[in-house]
Amino acid sequence: MPRKLKVVHKYDLPMHGFVTHRLPDGFEVIHVETQAGSPRVWLHVPEGTKPAVQVRFRIIMTGEAIDLNEYTHIGTFMLGDGAYVAHAYQEKEWRVL
């Protein structure tokens, strides 16, 4: 049986608000963190695949409301040397390209 390899890819996230990324189907979020002061999300992506879905990510700050019927929490990270805490969410419904 052939092995199914995954590749780690990194995508930018906003400090606050929304961003949409075109991603290969079968991706998996593995980490959310800041790098050089900017939020990022790292994903496992099936090797050799091309973008097939459009996925929306949302960043909110502590104290803001979000509809958990629409979004899944994928990570929490600090901004401003720990002065602010932000929370990353991934929309549950994706648009197929």
Residue pairs with C-beta under 8 A, 6 or more apart in sequence:
4 46
4 47
5 46
5 47
6 28
6 44
6 45
6 46
6 47
7 44
7 45
7 46
7 47
8 30
8 42
8 43
8 44
8 45
9 27
9 42
9 43
9 45
10 35
10 40
10 41
10 42
10 43
11 21
11 23
11 40
11 41
11 42
11 43
12 19
12 38
12 39
12 40
13 19
13 32
13 38
13 39
13 40
13 41
13 57
13 59
13 88
14 39
14 59
15 38
15 39
15 59
15 79
15 86
16 59
16 60
16 61
16 86
17 58
17 59
18 56
18 57
18 58
18 59
19 56
19 57
20 54
20 55
20 56
20 57
21 54
21 55
21 57
22 51
22 53
22 54
22 55
22 97
23 43
23 45
23 51
23 52
23 53
23 54
23 55
24 45
24 46
24 49
24 50
24 51
24 52
24 53
25 49
25 52
25 53
26 45
26 46
26 49
27 43
27 44
27 45
27 46
27 55
28 43
28 44
29 41
29 42
29 43
29 74
29 75
29 90
30 42
30 43
30 44
31 41
31 42
31 75
32 39
32 40
32 41
32 42
32 74
32 75
32 76
32 77
32 88
33 39
33 40
33 42
33 75
33 77
34 40
34 77
34 78
34 79
37 79
39 59
39 77
39 79
39 86
39 88
41 57
41 74
41 75
41 88
51 97
52 96
52 97
53 94
53 95
53 96
53 97
54 94
54 95
54 96
54 97
55 90
55 91
55 94
56 90
56 91
57 74
57 88
57 89
57 90
57 91
58 66
58 71
58 88
58 89
58 90
58 91
59 86
59 87
59 88
59 89
60 66
60 86
60 87
60 89
61 84
61 85
61 86
61 87
62 84
62 85
62 86
62 87
66 87
66 89
69 92
70 91
70 92
70 93
71 89
71 90
71 91
71 92
72 89
72 90
72 92
73 87
73 88
73 89
74 88
74 89
74 90
75 87
75 88
76 85
76 86
76 87
76 88
77 85
77 86
77 88
78 84
78 85
78 86
79 85
79 86
